[in-house]
Structures are given as C-alpha cells and as structure tokens.
C-alpha cells in the first residue's frame, strides 16, 4: 500500500518556495504521492477555509512535475469537475500525464461551495448530473486520443457517489470518514479500487470519539487505521494534515513532524 499527502496549495504564506519545500519533504520522508485541491473562484464560503492565494491544481502540479523527484506521483484531491468543460479537463489531464512521465492521478468530485458555483454560472443543483456526464465525456476523449490515461479516483460517499465511482472510476476516493463507514461501503458495493483520503491529526493521548475519523488520534491509532485500510484493500491512502484553520499554513513544520512520525512508525509495522 502506498501513502500520499494532501499539500495546501492555498493561503497566505504559501508560495513557490513553500510548495517546493513541501515536495522535498514529502518525497524525502518516503511518501509516494503528493496531491493538491481545487477552487477557481475563492468566494466567501471558500475563503473561510481556503483563502487566497489559491494556486490552480493543473498549473501547480505541472510545475512540481518539473522540479520533483521522478518517482513522486502527483494528483488532485479533488478537482471539482463541473467547474470546467470536460474536453478541457481531458486535454489538461492527458497532457499532465504525458509531461510527468505518467505520474498523474485525477481525483474528482462534485463540489460543495454554492457561492462558487454561482460565480462560475454553474447550477449547483445539477452538479451530480454534470459530473456523471463529464466523466463520460472525459473517458471518451481519452479513448479517442489514445495513449495512457491517468487513473480516475472518484470522491464522495453518498449513494450517487458510490454509483459514480463504480461506473466511471478506477478507485473510490472517500474523504475523512471513520474506518467503520468505509468498511460498510466496501462490504455492500463492488468498487473498482479503494484509495481513501484520511485526516492526519496526531494527538498526545488516544482519541475517544465514538465515530473517530480515520487518521485522528495518537500514533498507535493512526498506524492502526492504516493497517485496517490496507486489510480493506486500499491501494493508496492519502494523509491530509490540514484541518481547516488557515493559521496552520504558516506553520508547516508541525505537519511535517506528524508526517515523519507516521512514516517512521508505518515502516516498522508494514
């Protein structure tokens, strides 16, 4: 099982130097995958958690592909698919796949920020239907183009998202769920693959929440979560050290220490 990291590509304090250092740390600690998120119009509902500057994921990953270790995979977690014409997404994704040496993973989702949908002129209520339609168009475009298409990870955990992952995806990519919830979905559904994104919130004492999200707790709990996810068939697990507080962005060293502790402990038990 491979491990990845969701890296903040937004917020005051994030600049090319910081992003370069994130890539160096992620690769240096032995992680396999670096992923970034997506917003186009940073409307007030977005800015509350993901403030400007917000670096476009395709541009950021293209730049990182040129300066990062050739073994480090790169991806989106997640690209909000209804924000862009599907043929544009297909072209940008296939170009990045080629230019990166086939290291790209296209994680997609339907989005959540109603104000951002309004700003872009995309109907919020149609986002699920549009995502299904666009995934079909993207797949058809890649087939016509030929070459090696990037793997598609489909985010979300609603019934519609599970159907979407089964129909269009190479893996189901749930975000920040308890292990028990993921186990239930995997037991009840035939899915093409499993690549969850979990939290990374390292605590001194064990977390006692009844529905503890995977990746929240002391080191033993987090490594235990990784072990359970491996048993459930996870091909990759992405750790997300950002918890929605923009002040965190100014202090990446805390996230780097947590990533180092998990990597070291996981290597001892894997």
Beta strands, then each sheet from edge to edge (+ up, - down):
strand 1: 2-6
strand 2: 33-36
strand 3: 73-80
strand 4: 104-109
strand 5: 151-155
strand 6: 171-173
strand 7: 197-199
strand 8: 201-202
strand 9: 216-217
strand 10: 236-240
sheet 1: 6+ 5+ 4+ 3+ 2+ 1+ 10+ 7+
sheet 2: 8+ 9+
end
